[in-house]
Amino acid sequence: MTLELAAAFLDRHLATWTQPKPLVVGISGPQGLGKSHLADGLLAHCQQHHPRLNCVGVLIDDFYLTHAQQERVSACARRSGNSILEGRGLPGTHDLPLATSTMAALVAGDVPVRVPRYDKGAFGGAGDRVPQLQWHVVDRPADVIVLEGWFNGYRRMAPGVFGAAYLACGRSGAVLRSAMHHLADINARLGEYEELWDLFDCSIVLCTQDLGLVYRWRRQQEAALVARTGRGMTDGAVDAFVRRYMPMYELYYWRTCAAGLLRPGTTLCLQIDLARRVTGQAVK
């Protein structure tokens, strides 16, 4: 049902789309909840029901820093005690100039566009960007662009608002495991991503009321990667990986689910249960 509801939402926007640019769709939600499956399904839906349109899928993950670059970020994080930047994933671990220039070229129809790809199984699950010869080439202008990412739409809070939000999470060990100034640094970095979020014309958010399920979903996702490629993280490594994301979910995710990402009427929020079934929906 998730795909059916999302496809109907997309079709409604396509039916009224008159802008001389691609319709940019953002998909947001925690790891393992089904974002990639949904994005792939929407692209297949476009190919089947809108065959004249060129629909392009992009992952924010594909703009991660290279392994060597991330190793330098991780080393700096270890020296400062900021464990949430020890490894890919959080704001500050992406090549933003590459991301913004790639998306700008896709929106402008400045083809051909080479879209990077990231191998999450490389270096024992630490990951690395693949060589440019293996990047995806978009050789004709896009009509629909689907950008998927776990923190799509998360926006920087003003310093005073952030401080209050941090202190309000006093019962959450996930937040308190990180010093306020470390999370304030991540909050500031979020502002650098807003140029990407501002490209969205509509968005779909997958929502859950139990963030503890993210651990189970992410283990399932990694097990599928290992079965497919023979490479990936152990369950323990997956749990440690997800643990670094939890402060972000506690601070920003509920806001995204409550208010949407964009202008009123442009975000479809889908409530998802343990089995990834839709239990509720709202347009915000």
C-alpha atoms as a printed R data frame, in Angstrom:
    type eleno elety resid chain resno      x       y       z
1   ATOM     1    CA   MET     A     1  0.000   0.000   0.000
2   ATOM     2    CA   THR     A     2  2.939   2.358   0.603
3   ATOM     3    CA   LEU     A     3  3.803   2.420  -3.086
4   ATOM     4    CA   GLU     A     4  0.182   2.762  -4.194
5   ATOM     5    CA   LEU     A     5 -0.404   5.782  -1.957
6   ATOM     6    CA   ALA     A     6  2.895   7.391  -2.932
7   ATOM     7    CA   ALA     A     7  2.273   6.771  -6.643
8   ATOM     8    CA   ALA     A     8 -1.182   8.340  -6.449
9   ATOM     9    CA   PHE     A     9  0.329  11.343  -4.658
10  ATOM    10    CA   LEU     A    10  2.989  11.667  -7.372
11  ATOM    11    CA   ASP     A    11  0.403  11.328 -10.141
12  ATOM    12    CA   ARG     A    12 -1.650  14.167  -8.675
13  ATOM    13    CA   HIS     A    13  1.372  16.449  -8.755
14  ATOM    14    CA   LEU     A    14  2.316  15.396 -12.284
15  ATOM    15    CA   ALA     A    15 -1.236  16.065 -13.487
16  ATOM    16    CA   THR     A    16 -0.962  19.730 -12.508
17  ATOM    17    CA   TRP     A    17  2.754  20.266 -13.129
18  ATOM    18    CA   THR     A    18  3.318  23.088 -15.629
19  ATOM    19    CA   GLN     A    19  6.773  24.351 -14.666
20  ATOM    20    CA   PRO     A    20  9.527  24.280 -17.336
21  ATOM    21    CA   LYS     A    21 11.717  22.152 -15.055
22  ATOM    22    CA   PRO     A    22 11.699  18.653 -13.600
23  ATOM    23    CA   LEU     A    23  9.372  17.798 -10.737
24  ATOM    24    CA   VAL     A    24 11.715  17.107  -7.809
25  ATOM    25    CA   VAL     A    25 10.404  14.617  -5.247
26  ATOM    26    CA   GLY     A    26 12.067  14.138  -1.858
27  ATOM    27    CA   ILE     A    27 11.745  10.864   0.064
28  ATOM    28    CA   SER     A    28 12.675  10.888   3.753
29  ATOM    29    CA   GLY     A    29 12.649   8.344   6.577
30  ATOM    30    CA   PRO     A    30 14.920   6.318   8.883
31  ATOM    31    CA   GLN     A    31 17.260   3.582   7.697
32  ATOM    32    CA   GLY     A    32 15.673   0.265   6.839
33  ATOM    33    CA   LEU     A    33 12.126   1.622   6.685
34  ATOM    34    CA   GLY     A    34 11.805   1.124   2.928
35  ATOM    35    CA   LYS     A    35 12.911   4.399   1.321
36  ATOM    36    CA   SER     A    36 14.962   2.714  -1.401
37  ATOM    37    CA   HIS     A    37 12.189   0.230  -2.150
38  ATOM    38    CA   LEU     A    38  9.711   3.099  -2.396
39  ATOM    39    CA   ALA     A    39 12.001   5.197  -4.594
40  ATOM    40    CA   ASP     A    40 12.602   2.262  -6.942
41  ATOM    41    CA   GLY     A    41  8.875   1.591  -7.034
42  ATOM    42    CA   LEU     A    42  8.060   5.198  -7.927
43  ATOM    43    CA   LEU     A    43 10.612   5.149 -10.742
44  ATOM    44    CA   ALA     A    44  9.115   1.899 -12.077
45  ATOM    45    CA   HIS     A    45  5.637   3.424 -11.779
46  ATOM    46    CA   CYS     A    46  6.754   6.408 -13.843
47  ATOM    47    CA   GLN     A    47  8.231   4.167 -16.517
48  ATOM    48    CA   GLN     A    48  5.026   2.161 -16.749
49  ATOM    49    CA   HIS     A    49  2.403   4.890 -16.459
50  ATOM    50    CA   HIS     A    50  4.317   7.899 -17.815
51  ATOM    51    CA   PRO     A    51  6.588   6.308 -20.434
52  ATOM    52    CA   ARG     A    52  7.338   9.610 -22.164
53  ATOM    53    CA   LEU     A    53  8.861  11.046 -19.005
54  ATOM    54    CA   ASN     A    54 12.502  10.558 -18.051
55  ATOM    55    CA   CYS     A    55 12.500   9.759 -14.331
56  ATOM    56    CA   VAL     A    56 15.834   9.802 -12.488
57  ATOM    57    CA   GLY     A    57 16.623   8.453  -9.030
58  ATOM    58    CA   VAL     A    58 19.311   9.973  -6.806
59  ATOM    59    CA   LEU     A    59 20.438   8.965  -3.291
60  ATOM    60    CA   ILE     A    60 21.919  11.442  -0.836
61  ATOM    61    CA   ASP     A    61 24.104   8.499   0.244
62  ATOM    62    CA   ASP     A    62 25.829   8.507  -3.130
63  ATOM    63    CA   PHE     A    63 27.357  11.862  -2.226
64  ATOM    64    CA   TYR     A    64 29.207  10.518   0.806
65  ATOM    65    CA   LEU     A    65 32.848  11.486   1.053
66  ATOM    66    CA   THR     A    66 35.347   9.024  -0.356
67  ATOM    67    CA   HIS     A    67 36.768   6.495   2.091
68  ATOM    68    CA   ALA     A    68 40.030   8.441   2.353
69  ATOM    69    CA   GLN     A    69 38.203  11.727   2.974
70  ATOM    70    CA   GLN     A    70 35.950  10.132   5.591
71  ATOM    71    CA   GLU     A    71 38.969   8.628   7.342
72  ATOM    72    CA   ARG     A    72 40.299  12.152   7.837
73  ATOM    73    CA   VAL     A    73 36.934  13.356   9.167
74  ATOM    74    CA   SER     A    74 36.777  10.362  11.506
75  ATOM    75    CA   ALA     A    75 40.306  10.987  12.791
76  ATOM    76    CA   CYS     A    76 39.425  14.599  13.567
77  ATOM    77    CA   ALA     A    77 36.202  13.457  15.265
78  ATOM    78    CA   ARG     A    78 38.120  11.016  17.466
79  ATOM    79    CA   ARG     A    79 40.514  13.728  18.556
80  ATOM    80    CA   SER     A    80 37.623  16.004  19.510
81  ATOM    81    CA   GLY     A    81 35.545  13.251  21.106
82  ATOM    82    CA   ASN     A    82 32.682  13.681  18.619
83  ATOM    83    CA   SER     A    83 31.883  10.013  18.019
84  ATOM    84    CA   ILE     A    84 28.862  10.631  15.796
85  ATOM    85    CA   LEU     A    85 31.174  11.806  13.002
86  ATOM    86    CA   GLU     A    86 33.329   8.673  13.220
87  ATOM    87    CA   GLY     A    87 32.050   7.114  10.020
88  ATOM    88    CA   ARG     A    88 29.720   8.056   7.207
89  ATOM    89    CA   GLY     A    89 26.125   9.094   7.614
90  ATOM    90    CA   LEU     A    90 25.694  12.341   9.521
91  ATOM    91    CA   PRO     A    91 25.625  15.863   8.081
92  ATOM    92    CA   GLY     A    92 29.247  16.740   7.474
93  ATOM    93    CA   THR     A    93 30.122  13.419   5.817
94  ATOM    94    CA   HIS     A    94 28.905  14.315   2.324
95  ATOM    95    CA   ASP     A    95 30.595  16.051  -0.594
96  ATOM    96    CA   LEU     A    96 28.138  18.947  -0.724
97  ATOM    97    CA   PRO     A    97 29.722  20.759  -3.700
98  ATOM    98    CA   LEU     A    98 29.361  17.519  -5.675
99  ATOM    99    CA   ALA     A    99 25.773  17.061  -4.489
100 ATOM   100    CA   THR     A   100 24.627  20.598  -5.239
101 ATOM   101    CA   SER     A   101 26.358  20.775  -8.623
102 ATOM   102    CA   THR     A   102 24.948  17.394  -9.671
103 ATOM   103    CA   MET     A   103 21.410  18.283  -8.641
104 ATOM   104    CA   ALA     A   104 21.686  21.733 -10.250
105 ATOM   105    CA   ALA     A   105 22.772  20.138 -13.525
106 ATOM   106    CA   LEU     A   106 19.892  17.646 -13.391
107 ATOM   107    CA   VAL     A   107 17.338  20.373 -12.677
108 ATOM   108    CA   ALA     A   108 18.760  22.572 -15.453
109 ATOM   109    CA   GLY     A   109 18.765  19.681 -17.929
110 ATOM   110    CA   ASP     A   110 22.467  20.245 -18.539
111 ATOM   111    CA   VAL     A   111 23.105  16.746 -19.897
112 ATOM   112    CA   PRO     A   112 24.995  14.545 -19.849
113 ATOM   113    CA   VAL     A   113 25.162  14.449 -16.049
114 ATOM   114    CA   ARG     A   114 27.333  11.931 -14.227
115 ATOM   115    CA   VAL     A   115 25.667  10.898 -10.960
116 ATOM   116    CA   PRO     A   116 28.051   9.306  -8.425
117 ATOM   117    CA   ARG     A   117 27.514   5.899  -6.886
118 ATOM   118    CA   TYR     A   118 28.629   4.718  -3.460
119 ATOM   119    CA   ASP     A   119 29.608   1.165  -2.517
120 ATOM   120    CA   LYS     A   120 28.484   0.652   1.097
121 ATOM   121    CA   GLY     A   121 30.102  -2.762   1.258
122 ATOM   122    CA   ALA     A   122 33.633  -1.539   0.519
123 ATOM   123    CA   PHE     A   123 36.273  -1.595   3.274
124 ATOM   124    CA   GLY     A   124 34.323  -4.043   5.422
125 ATOM   125    CA   GLY     A   125 31.166  -1.945   5.377
126 ATOM   126    CA   ALA     A   126 32.908   1.394   5.904
127 ATOM   127    CA   GLY     A   127 32.099   2.209   2.269
128 ATOM   128    CA   ASP     A   128 33.685   4.152  -0.576
129 ATOM   129    CA   ARG     A   129 32.657   6.044  -3.683
130 ATOM   130    CA   VAL     A   130 33.008   3.961  -6.839
131 ATOM   131    CA   PRO     A   131 35.310   5.080  -9.700
132 ATOM   132    CA   GLN     A   132 33.835   7.699 -12.052
133 ATOM   133    CA   LEU     A   133 33.665   5.207 -14.904
134 ATOM   134    CA   GLN     A   134 30.991   3.384 -12.892
135 ATOM   135    CA   TRP     A   135 28.861   6.453 -12.196
136 ATOM   136    CA   HIS     A   136 25.373   6.621 -13.667
137 ATOM   137    CA   VAL     A   137 25.137   8.825 -16.757
138 ATOM   138    CA   VAL     A   138 21.894  10.754 -17.347
139 ATOM   139    CA   ASP     A   139 22.026  11.498 -21.051
140 ATOM   140    CA   ARG     A   140 18.687  13.247 -21.600
141 ATOM   141    CA   PRO     A   141 16.901  15.915 -19.559
142 ATOM   142    CA   ALA     A   142 14.979  14.622 -16.554
143 ATOM   143    CA   ASP     A   143 11.244  15.186 -16.148
144 ATOM   144    CA   VAL     A   144 11.061  13.753 -12.625
145 ATOM   145    CA   ILE     A   145 13.898  13.554 -10.079
146 ATOM   146    CA   VAL     A   146 13.462  11.420  -6.955
147 ATOM   147    CA   LEU     A   147 15.999  12.267  -4.220
148 ATOM   148    CA   GLU     A   148 16.054   9.788  -1.351
149 ATOM   149    CA   GLY     A   149 17.756  10.323   1.999
150 ATOM   150    CA   TRP     A   150 17.332   9.518   5.679
151 ATOM   151    CA   PHE     A   151 17.506  13.153   6.825
152 ATOM   152    CA   ASN     A   152 16.015  14.842   3.771
153 ATOM   153    CA   GLY     A   153 14.271  17.990   4.901
154 ATOM   154    CA   TYR     A   154 15.924  18.278   8.322
155 ATOM   155    CA   ARG     A   155 16.592  21.962   8.851
156 ATOM   156    CA   ARG     A   156 18.970  23.862  11.056
157 ATOM   157    CA   MET     A   157 17.461  25.216  14.253
158 ATOM   158    CA   ALA     A   158 18.374  28.660  15.521
159 ATOM   159    CA   PRO     A   159 20.931  28.343  18.352
160 ATOM   160    CA   GLY     A   160 18.438  29.199  21.081
161 ATOM   161    CA   VAL     A   161 15.843  26.801  19.705
162 ATOM   162    CA   PHE     A   162 18.449  24.068  19.400
163 ATOM   163    CA   GLY     A   163 19.581  24.501  23.004
164 ATOM   164    CA   ALA     A   164 16.010  24.228  24.247
165 ATOM   165    CA   ALA     A   165 15.400  21.149  22.079
166 ATOM   166    CA   TYR     A   166 18.553  19.476  23.411
167 ATOM   167    CA   LEU     A   167 17.586  20.078  27.021
168 ATOM   168    CA   ALA     A   168 14.017  18.929  26.357
169 ATOM   169    CA   CYS     A   169 15.442  15.518  25.368
170 ATOM   170    CA   GLY     A   170 16.725  15.037  28.918
171 ATOM   171    CA   ARG     A   171 15.151  11.589  29.220
172 ATOM   172    CA   SER     A   172 16.727  10.391  25.977
173 ATOM   173    CA   GLY     A   173 20.070   8.673  26.388
174 ATOM   174    CA   ALA     A   174 20.482   8.874  22.620
175 ATOM   175    CA   VAL     A   175 20.839  12.645  22.784
176 ATOM   176    CA   LEU     A   176 22.711  12.889  26.068
177 ATOM   177    CA   ARG     A   177 25.406  10.492  24.862
178 ATOM   178    CA   SER     A   178 26.647  13.417  22.763
179 ATOM   179    CA   ALA     A   179 27.804  16.735  24.169
180 ATOM   180    CA   MET     A   180 25.619  19.701  23.325
181 ATOM   181    CA   HIS     A   181 28.408  21.473  21.437
182 ATOM   182    CA   HIS     A   182 29.000  18.397  19.249
183 ATOM   183    CA   LEU     A   183 25.337  18.215  18.261
184 ATOM   184    CA   ALA     A   184 25.246  21.998  17.862
185 ATOM   185    CA   ASP     A   185 28.012  21.580  15.284
186 ATOM   186    CA   ILE     A   186 25.886  19.036  13.393
187 ATOM   187    CA   ASN     A   187 22.908  21.393  13.668
188 ATOM   188    CA   ALA     A   188 24.956  24.167  12.064
189 ATOM   189    CA   ARG     A   189 26.032  21.825   9.270
190 ATOM   190    CA   LEU     A   190 22.384  21.122   8.440
191 ATOM   191    CA   GLY     A   191 22.084  24.660   7.125
192 ATOM   192    CA   GLU     A   192 24.487  23.724   4.336
193 ATOM   193    CA   TYR     A   193 22.034  21.095   3.065
194 ATOM   194    CA   GLU     A   194 19.036  23.377   2.761
195 ATOM   195    CA   GLU     A   195 19.998  24.321  -0.791
196 ATOM   196    CA   LEU     A   196 19.171  20.708  -1.680
197 ATOM   197    CA   TRP     A   197 15.910  20.579   0.302
198 ATOM   198    CA   ASP     A   198 14.764  23.811  -1.351
199 ATOM   199    CA   LEU     A   199 14.761  21.976  -4.690
200 ATOM   200    CA   PHE     A   200 11.886  19.734  -3.563
201 ATOM   201    CA   ASP     A   201  8.525  20.400  -5.178
202 ATOM   202    CA   CYS     A   202  6.807  17.677  -3.159
203 ATOM   203    CA   SER     A   203  7.937  15.067  -0.670
204 ATOM   204    CA   ILE     A   204  7.050  11.759   0.967
205 ATOM   205    CA   VAL     A   205  7.973  11.013   4.585
206 ATOM   206    CA   LEU     A   206  7.893   7.526   6.121
207 ATOM   207    CA   CYS     A   207  7.016   7.880   9.802
208 ATOM   208    CA   THR     A   208  7.234   5.503  12.755
209 ATOM   209    CA   GLN     A   209  6.313   6.141  16.374
210 ATOM   210    CA   ASP     A   210  8.930   3.657  17.663
211 ATOM   211    CA   LEU     A   211 12.477   4.640  16.739
212 ATOM   212    CA   GLY     A   212 13.779   1.487  18.408
213 ATOM   213    CA   LEU     A   213 12.547  -0.416  15.357
214 ATOM   214    CA   VAL     A   214 15.222   1.274  13.268
215 ATOM   215    CA   TYR     A   215 17.825  -1.090  14.713
216 ATOM   216    CA   ARG     A   216 15.866  -4.156  13.569
217 ATOM   217    CA   TRP     A   217 15.099  -2.716  10.142
218 ATOM   218    CA   ARG     A   218 18.707  -1.691   9.565
219 ATOM   219    CA   ARG     A   219 19.974  -5.167  10.518
220 ATOM   220    CA   GLN     A   220 17.573  -6.659   7.973
221 ATOM   221    CA   GLN     A   221 18.826  -4.222   5.351
222 ATOM   222    CA   GLU     A   222 22.466  -5.091   6.029
223 ATOM   223    CA   ALA     A   223 21.757  -8.833   5.971
224 ATOM   224    CA   ALA     A   224 20.266  -8.412   2.504
225 ATOM   225    CA   LEU     A   225 23.388  -6.519   1.392
226 ATOM   226    CA   VAL     A   226 25.661  -9.283   2.710
227 ATOM   227    CA   ALA     A   227 23.540 -11.949   1.013
228 ATOM   228    CA   ARG     A   228 23.718 -10.053  -2.265
229 ATOM   229    CA   THR     A   229 27.372  -9.012  -2.259
230 ATOM   230    CA   GLY     A   230 29.104 -11.084   0.404
231 ATOM   231    CA   ARG     A   231 30.267  -7.888   2.116
232 ATOM   232    CA   GLY     A   232 28.865  -5.723   4.864
233 ATOM   233    CA   MET     A   233 28.654  -5.095   8.599
234 ATOM   234    CA   THR     A   234 27.980  -7.480  11.466
235 ATOM   235    CA   ASP     A   235 24.870  -6.969  13.620
236 ATOM   236    CA   GLY     A   236 27.019  -5.369  16.309
237 ATOM   237    CA   ALA     A   237 28.559  -2.996  13.815
238 ATOM   238    CA   VAL     A   238 25.107  -2.145  12.462
239 ATOM   239    CA   ASP     A   239 23.840  -1.294  15.953
240 ATOM   240    CA   ALA     A   240 26.853   0.940  16.589
241 ATOM   241    CA   PHE     A   241 26.287   2.556  13.202
242 ATOM   242    CA   VAL     A   242 22.611   3.279  13.877
243 ATOM   243    CA   ARG     A   243 23.345   4.540  17.396
244 ATOM   244    CA   ARG     A   244 25.159   7.541  15.922
245 ATOM   245    CA   TYR     A   245 21.985   8.558  14.068
246 ATOM   246    CA   MET     A   246 19.637   8.422  17.028
247 ATOM   247    CA   PRO     A   247 20.303  11.953  18.341
248 ATOM   248    CA   MET     A   248 19.291  13.307  14.935
249 ATOM   249    CA   TYR     A   249 16.053  11.349  14.957
250 ATOM   250    CA   GLU     A   250 15.242  12.492  18.487
251 ATOM   251    CA   LEU     A   251 15.887  16.134  17.626
252 ATOM   252    CA   TYR     A   252 14.558  16.460  14.059
253 ATOM   253    CA   TYR     A   253 12.593  13.447  12.843
254 ATOM   254    CA   TRP     A   254  9.414  14.055  14.824
255 ATOM   255    CA   ARG     A   255  9.338  17.630  13.524
256 ATOM   256    CA   THR     A   256  9.492  16.345   9.950
257 ATOM   257    CA   CYS     A   257  6.667  13.876  10.565
258 ATOM   258    CA   ALA     A   258  4.556  16.489  12.341
259 ATOM   259    CA   ALA     A   259  4.926  19.387   9.929
260 ATOM   260    CA   GLY     A   260  6.146  17.984   6.612
261 ATOM   261    CA   LEU     A   261  9.069  19.331   4.636
262 ATOM   262    CA   LEU     A   262  7.694  22.101   2.477
263 ATOM   263    CA   ARG     A   263  4.721  24.303   1.801
264 ATOM   264    CA   PRO     A   264  1.353  23.069   3.119
265 ATOM   265    CA   GLY     A   265 -0.177  20.393   0.918
266 ATOM   266    CA   THR     A   266  3.088  19.178  -0.613
267 ATOM   267    CA   THR     A   267  4.220  16.468   1.852
268 ATOM   268    CA   LEU     A   268  2.650  13.019   2.129
269 ATOM   269    CA   CYS     A   269  3.325  11.520   5.572
270 ATOM   270    CA   LEU     A   270  2.797   7.752   5.838
271 ATOM   271    CA   GLN     A   271  2.685   6.047   9.250
272 ATOM   272    CA   ILE     A   272  4.481   2.677   9.062
273 ATOM   273    CA   ASP     A   273  4.333  -0.267  11.503
274 ATOM   274    CA   LEU     A   274  6.893  -2.991  12.326
275 ATOM   275    CA   ALA     A   275  5.987  -4.971   9.191
276 ATOM   276    CA   ARG     A   276  6.346  -1.794   7.102
277 ATOM   277    CA   ARG     A   277  2.591  -1.614   6.536
278 ATOM   278    CA   VAL     A   278  0.798   1.720   6.299
279 ATOM   279    CA   THR     A   279 -1.340   2.447   9.347
280 ATOM   280    CA   GLY     A   280 -2.177   6.063   8.563
281 ATOM   281    CA   GLN     A   281 -1.604   8.883   6.113
282 ATOM   282    CA   ALA     A   282 -1.829  12.660   5.999
283 ATOM   283    CA   VAL     A   283 -0.939  15.394   3.539
284 ATOM   284    CA   LYS     A   284  0.835  18.265   5.297
